[in-house]
Amino acid sequence: MSGEPDNGGSKAAKIVGAVVGFATFIGCVASMFSADSETAGDRRTMKAPGKHGEEMYRDEFEKDPSKYFRDLRKK
């Protein structure tokens, strides 16, 4: 014993705290980017009727199919 306090425990606590803080930061950044992609990624697509192979979001078609066909005939 040299008379100096043993800082081994506090150094380990600082390292663990830094690692946990960094992991939390990375998790927050990742969730910000994945939140935007999930909204579009969760939407199902379908072949657009009458548009020769084009795709569209199924929920937009199911919202009002008659409007879709009405607008298709206007073109």
SVG drawing of the C-alpha trace seen along z (x, -y; Angstrom):
<svg xmlns="http://www.w3.org/2000/svg" viewBox="-66 -13 70 20">
<polyline fill="none" stroke="black" stroke-width="0.4" points="0.0,0.0 1.5,-3.2 -1.0,-5.5 -2.8,-6.3 -6.5,-5.5 -7.4,-2.6 -9.1,-4.1 -9.5,-0.8 -13.2,-0.6 -13.9,-4.2 -12.0,-3.8 -14.0,-0.7 -17.2,-2.6 -16.2,-5.4 -15.4,-3.0 -18.8,-1.2 -20.6,-4.5 -18.9,-5.7 -19.7,-2.4 -23.4,-2.5 -23.7,-6.2 -22.2,-5.6 -24.4,-2.6 -27.5,-4.6 -26.4,-7.4 -25.9,-4.9 -29.3,-3.3 -31.1,-6.7 -29.5,-7.6 -30.3,-4.3 -33.9,-4.5 -34.3,-7.9 -33.3,-6.5 -35.2,-3.3 -38.4,-5.1 -38.6,-6.9 -38.0,-3.7 -40.4,-1.6 -43.4,-3.8 -42.8,-3.2 -41.4,0.3 -44.5,1.6 -46.8,0.6 -47.7,3.4 -47.6,2.9 -49.7,4.3 -49.7,4.2 -51.5,1.1 -54.7,2.1 -54.6,0.8 -51.0,-0.6 -49.1,2.3 -46.7,3.5 -46.5,0.4 -46.8,0.9 -48.7,-1.2 -49.4,-1.1 -52.3,1.3 -53.7,-1.0 -54.0,-3.9 -56.0,-1.7 -58.2,-0.2 -59.0,-3.6 -61.2,-4.4 -61.0,-2.0 -63.7,-3.8 -61.7,-7.1 -58.6,-5.2 -60.5,-3.9 -62.2,-7.2 -58.9,-9.0 -57.4,-6.3 -60.1,-6.9 -59.5,-10.6 -56.0,-10.2"/>
</svg>
